[in-house]
């Protein structure tokens, strides 16, 4: 147990304490009076249900986070990483295959161990409050598909990065950066076309009043749009959403079928006007560029640690390796990740205001306000979050802040 081991344990414990305190502060606000602008969202019985939902998730989140911390610390102290490393080395001597087996065992093993929590969240909590539409068959099939995607995509990227490391040494990060940047661009372009259909059914929006209104709005603001799809989100949940993906000829808008059921046509167009605002304000390009730059920074810092045997030893692995050092570095880097996450969340909240302003100025504020209220009601969202929790975790401003901004002249 070297000094890095104690630093790693301190980081894990500090993160747990910080998150626990933030969750506690947020939970203390559940009973606060609802702002006047939001007092029509819930009636007394609905608000009681929303509070019960938040309290249930709070208690369950505390249980799962405590279990996760104890599992990780136990794995560190009892030599779990060394045990997995030896299993992989007994199967093969190829460093790339060892790394793939090492991460495969850990990730799938972790997923299996935490499966009861995921199952309970879906089929007990979400079911109790009327959100769950997932069948047990879909639940387990999603797990298998997720493992397959992890093995194919994650394993492929990891294998290439280790291959770069073996041939370029500490300069591997430059080649890995290019690889990840190309992959990120590819996924931004084709994720909805290639990955989403593996889990959900996508169908073009049928001709009719809604499609006509969307196309008319897009034409009015000079937004070329050919791809409007509906996704069967109701297959898993009653919660609604809409998102914009891709750019250039590959850009598309995807509407959840639950969104179409929950909102009026004018409200749906207002939601899409918000999404168009993100595109017009170059938020998508900025986020993509920021993601690639942050990846470069992370890989550069990794290159400074990867050849230090102390990093592997810190997690209890006796034979230093790229894959063991990657685990140790991931934990050591997490405080930096927290800081960059705070910055990106701050910018994201700012971008949400800008997208709302765009929708207000090019379409109308009123239908966007009513749509936000309906979506908040249907998801039993927290109307009175603690400011510290918002600062640390919210990528979108709280509902009351968005409505006040939309009402501002």
C-alpha positions in Angstrom: 0.0 0.0 0.0 1.9 3.0 -1.3 1.0 6.7 -0.9 -1.1 6.7 -4.1 -3.3 4.0 -2.5 -4.2 6.3 0.4 -4.8 9.1 -2.1 -7.1 6.9 -4.1 -9.0 5.8 -0.9 -9.3 9.5 0.2 -10.7 10.5 -3.2 -13.3 7.8 -3.2 -14.3 8.6 0.4 -14.4 12.4 -0.3 -16.5 11.9 -3.4 -19.0 9.8 -1.4 -19.2 12.3 1.4 -19.7 15.2 -1.0 -22.4 13.5 -2.9 -24.1 12.3 0.3 -24.1 15.8 1.7 -25.5 17.3 -1.6 -28.2 14.6 -1.7 -29.1 15.4 1.9 -29.3 19.1 1.3 -31.5 18.5 -1.8 -33.8 16.2 0.2 -34.3 18.9 2.8 -35.9 21.1 0.1 -38.5 18.5 -0.9 -41.1 20.0 1.4 -40.4 23.7 0.5 -43.4 25.8 -0.8 -43.8 25.6 -4.5 -43.1 28.9 -6.3 -46.3 30.8 -7.3 -45.5 30.3 -11.0 -45.5 26.5 -10.5 -48.4 26.0 -8.1 -50.8 24.9 -10.9 -48.6 22.0 -12.0 -49.6 19.6 -9.2 -52.8 19.3 -7.2 -52.4 18.3 -3.6 -52.5 14.5 -4.3 -50.1 14.8 -7.3 -47.6 16.8 -5.3 -47.7 14.3 -2.5 -47.0 11.6 -5.0 -44.0 13.6 -6.5 -42.6 14.1 -3.0 -42.9 10.4 -2.3 -41.1 9.6 -5.6 -38.2 11.9 -4.8 -37.9 10.6 -1.2 -37.9 7.0 -2.4 -35.2 7.7 -5.0 -33.2 9.6 -2.3 -33.2 6.6 0.1 -32.5 4.1 -2.7 -29.7 6.3 -4.1 -28.1 6.4 -0.6 -28.2 2.6 -0.4 -26.7 2.1 -3.9 -24.0 4.7 -3.5 -23.0 3.2 -0.1 -22.9 -0.3 -1.6 -20.8 0.9 -4.6 -18.3 2.6 -2.2 -18.0 -0.5 0.0 -17.7 -2.8 -3.1 -14.9 -0.6 -4.6 -13.0 -0.3 -1.3 -13.3 -4.0 -0.7 -12.0 -4.7 -4.1 -9.0 -2.5 -3.4 -8.2 -3.7 0.1 -8.8 -7.4 -0.5 -6.8 -7.5 -3.7 -9.6 -7.9 -6.2 -7.8 -6.2 -9.0 -4.8 -8.4 -8.5 -7.1 -11.5 -8.5 -8.7 -10.5 -11.8 -5.3 -9.6 -13.3 -4.0 -13.1 -12.5 -7.1 -14.7 -14.0 -6.5 -12.8 -17.3 -2.7 -13.6 -17.3 -3.4 -17.3 -16.7 -5.5 -17.4 -19.9 -3.1 -15.5 -22.2 0.2 -13.7 -22.4 -0.8 -11.2 -25.0 -1.0 -7.7 -23.3 -4.0 -6.6 -25.3 -6.0 -9.7 -24.6 -5.0 -9.5 -21.0 -6.4 -6.0 -20.8 -9.6 -6.9 -22.6 -10.2 -9.8 -20.3 -9.3 -7.7 -17.2 -11.8 -5.0 -18.1 -14.4 -7.4 -19.4 -14.4 -9.4 -16.1 -14.6 -6.3 -14.0 -17.3 -4.5 -16.0 -19.6 -7.5 -16.5 -19.0 -8.7 -13.0 -19.9 -5.3 -11.6 -23.0 -5.2 -13.8 -24.1 -8.6 -12.5 -23.4 -7.6 -8.8 -25.4 -4.4 -9.2 -28.2 -6.0 -11.3 -30.6 -6.4 -8.3 -30.4 -2.7 -7.8 -31.1 -1.9 -11.4 -33.9 -4.5 -11.4 -35.5 -3.0 -8.2 -35.3 0.5 -9.6 -37.1 -0.5 -12.8 -39.6 -3.0 -11.6 -40.4 -1.7 -8.1 -39.7 2.0 -7.9 -40.6 3.0 -11.5 -43.4 0.5 -11.5 -44.9 1.8 -8.3 -45.0 5.4 -9.5 -46.5 4.5 -12.9 -43.4 5.1 -15.1 -42.2 1.6 -16.1 -43.3 0.0 -19.3 -40.2 -2.2 -19.7 -40.9 -6.0 -19.8 -38.5 -8.4 -18.1 -37.5 -9.7 -21.5 -36.6 -6.2 -22.8 -34.7 -5.5 -19.5 -32.4 -8.5 -19.8 -32.1 -8.2 -23.6 -30.9 -4.6 -23.1 -28.3 -5.9 -20.7 -27.0 -8.4 -23.3 -27.0 -5.8 -26.1 -25.2 -3.4 -23.8 -22.5 -6.0 -23.1 -22.2 -6.7 -26.8 -21.8 -3.0 -27.6 -19.2 -2.7 -24.8 -17.2 -5.6 -26.1 -17.3 -4.5 -29.7 -16.9 -0.8 -29.4 -15.2 -0.3 -26.0 -13.0 -3.4 -26.5 -12.0 -2.3 -30.0 -11.0 1.2 -28.9 -9.1 -0.1 -25.9 -7.2 -2.6 -28.0 -6.2 0.1 -30.5 -5.1 2.4 -27.7 -2.9 -0.3 -26.1 -1.5 -1.1 -29.5 -0.5 2.6 -29.9 1.1 2.5 -26.5 3.2 -0.5 -27.3 4.5 1.1 -30.5 4.7 4.8 -29.6 5.4 4.7 -25.8 4.3 7.8 -23.9 3.5 9.5 -27.2 0.6 7.1 -27.7 -1.8 9.7 -26.4 -1.6 11.7 -29.7 -2.6 8.7 -31.8 -5.3 7.7 -29.3 -6.6 11.3 -29.3 -7.0 11.2 -33.1 -8.7 7.8 -32.9 -11.2 9.0 -30.2 -11.8 12.3 -32.0 -12.7 10.4 -35.2 -14.9 8.0 -33.3 -16.7 10.8 -31.5 -17.4 12.6 -34.8 -18.7 9.4 -36.3 -21.0 8.7 -33.3 -22.4 12.2 -33.4 -23.2 11.7 -37.1 -24.5 8.2 -37.1 -25.5 7.2 -33.5 -29.2 7.7 -34.2 -29.0 5.8 -37.4 -26.8 2.9 -36.3 -27.0 2.4 -32.5 -30.5 3.6 -31.5 -32.3 1.0 -33.8 -30.6 -1.8 -31.9 -32.7 -0.8 -28.8 -35.7 1.0 -30.2 -37.9 1.3 -33.2 -37.6 4.5 -35.2 -40.3 5.5 -37.7 -40.6 8.6 -39.9 -43.2 11.1 -38.6 -46.4 10.6 -40.5 -47.8 13.3 -42.7 -50.3 15.5 -40.9 -50.8 18.6 -38.9 -47.8 18.2 -36.6 -45.3 17.4 -39.4 -46.6 20.4 -41.5 -46.2 22.7 -38.5 -42.7 21.5 -37.8 -41.7 21.8 -41.5 -43.2 25.3 -41.7 -41.3 26.4 -38.7 -38.0 25.0 -40.0 -38.5 26.8 -43.3 -39.3 30.1 -41.5 -36.0 30.0 -39.6 -33.9 28.6 -42.4 -33.3 25.2 -40.9 -33.0 22.5 -43.5 -34.8 19.4 -42.1 -35.5 16.2 -43.8 -35.3 13.7 -41.1 -38.1 13.7 -38.4 -38.5 10.4 -36.5 -40.6 9.0 -33.8 -39.0 6.6 -31.3 -41.0 4.1 -29.3 -40.0 5.4 -25.9 -43.2 4.0 -24.4 -41.6 0.6 -24.8 -39.6 1.3 -21.6 -41.1 4.3 -19.8 -44.0 6.9 -19.8 -41.4 9.7 -19.5 -41.2 11.9 -22.6 -38.3 13.5 -24.4 -37.1 14.8 -27.8 -33.6 15.3 -29.0 -31.6 16.6 -31.9 -28.6 14.7 -33.3 -26.1 14.9 -36.1 -25.2 17.7 -38.3 -25.1 18.5 -42.0 -27.1 16.1 -44.1 -27.2 13.7 -41.2 -29.0 16.0 -38.7 -32.3 14.6 -37.5 -35.0 15.3 -34.9 -36.3 12.4 -32.8 -39.6 12.7 -30.9 -40.6 10.2 -28.3 -44.0 8.8 -28.9 -44.8 9.7 -25.3 -44.0 13.3 -26.1 -46.5 13.3 -29.0 -49.2 11.8 -26.6 -48.5 14.2 -23.8 -48.2 17.6 -25.6 -50.3 19.6 -28.0 -48.9 20.2 -31.5 -48.0 23.8 -30.7 -46.1 22.7 -27.6 -44.2 20.1 -29.6 -43.1 22.7 -32.2 -42.0 24.9 -29.3 -39.9 22.1 -27.9 -38.3 21.6 -31.3 -37.7 25.3 -31.7 -35.6 25.0 -28.5 -33.7 22.1 -30.1 -33.2 24.1 -33.3 -31.9 27.0 -31.1 -29.1 24.7 -29.9 -28.1 24.1 -33.5 -28.4 27.7 -34.6 -26.3 28.9 -31.6 -23.6 26.4 -32.4 -24.0 24.6 -29.1 -23.6 21.2 -30.7 -20.4 22.2 -32.4 -19.0 23.7 -29.1 -19.9 20.7 -27.1 -18.3 18.4 -29.6 -15.1 20.5 -29.7 -15.0 20.7 -25.9 -15.4 17.0 -25.6 -12.6 16.3 -28.0 -10.3 18.8 -26.3 -11.1 17.4 -22.9 -10.3 13.9 -24.2 -7.0 15.2 -25.4 -6.2 16.6 -22.0 -7.2 13.4 -20.3 -5.1 11.3 -22.6 -2.1 13.6 -22.2 -2.3 13.4 -18.4 -2.7 9.6 -18.7 0.6 9.5 -20.7 2.4 11.1 -17.7 1.1 8.4 -15.3 0.9 5.3 -17.4 4.6 4.3 -17.1 4.7 4.8 -13.4 4.5 1.4 -11.7 3.3 3.0 -8.5 -0.1 3.7 -10.2 -0.6 -0.1 -10.8 0.7 -1.0 -7.4 -1.7 1.5 -5.8 -4.7 -0.6 -6.8 -3.0 -3.8 -5.6 -1.7 -5.2 -8.9 1.8 -6.5 -8.5 2.7 -6.6 -12.1 2.5 -3.0 -13.6 0.6 -2.8 -16.8 -1.3 -0.3 -18.9 -4.7 -1.6 -17.9 -4.0 -1.6 -14.2 -2.5 1.9 -14.4 -5.6 3.0 -16.3 -7.8 2.0 -13.4 -5.7 3.9 -10.9 -5.4 6.9 -13.1 -9.2 7.0 -13.6 -9.7 7.4 -9.9 -6.8 9.9 -9.5 -8.2 12.0 -12.4 -11.8 12.1 -11.0 -11.3 15.4 -9.1 -10.2 17.1 -12.3 -13.2 15.5 -14.0 -15.4 17.0 -11.3 -14.0 20.5 -12.0 -14.4 20.1 -15.8 -17.9 18.7 -15.2 -18.8 21.8 -13.2 -17.6 24.1 -16.0 -19.5 22.1 -18.7 -22.7 22.1 -16.5 -22.5 25.8 -16.1 -22.1 26.3 -19.8 -24.9 23.8 -20.5 -27.3 25.8 -18.3 -26.3 29.0 -20.1 -26.9 27.3 -23.4 -30.4 26.1 -22.3 -31.3 29.7 -21.6 -30.1 30.7 -25.1 -32.0 27.9 -26.7 -35.1 29.0 -24.8 -34.6 32.6 -25.9 -34.3 31.4 -29.5 -37.6 29.5 -29.3 -39.3 32.4 -27.6 -38.1 34.9 -30.3 -38.7 32.7 -33.4 -41.8 30.9 -32.2 -43.5 31.7 -28.9 -42.8 31.5 -25.2 -46.2 30.4 -24.0 -46.4 26.9 -25.6 -42.8 26.2 -24.4 -43.7 27.2 -20.9 -46.8 24.9 -20.9 -44.8 22.1 -22.4 -42.1 22.4 -19.7 -44.7 22.3 -17.0 -46.4 19.2 -18.5 -43.1 17.4 -18.9 -42.2 18.3 -15.3 -45.5 17.1 -14.0 -45.4 13.8 -16.0 -41.9 13.0 -14.7 -42.6 14.1 -11.1 -39.6 16.3 -11.2 -38.2 18.3 -8.3 -39.7 21.8 -8.3 -37.5 23.1 -5.4 -34.0 21.8 -5.8 -31.2 23.0 -3.5 -28.9 25.6 -5.2 -25.8 23.6 -4.3 -27.2 20.5 -5.9 -28.2 22.5 -9.0 -24.6 23.9 -9.2 -23.0 20.5 -9.0 -25.3 18.4 -11.0 -27.8 20.2 -13.2 -27.1 20.5 -16.9 -30.4 22.3 -17.3 -31.6 25.2 -15.2 -34.4 24.5 -12.7 -37.9 24.7 -14.1 -38.8 28.0 -12.2 -35.6 29.7 -13.6 -36.4 28.7 -17.2 -40.0 29.9 -16.9 -39.0 33.3 -15.4 -36.5 33.7 -18.2 -39.1 32.9 -20.8 -41.5 35.4 -19.4 -38.8 38.1 -19.3 -39.2 40.6 -22.1 
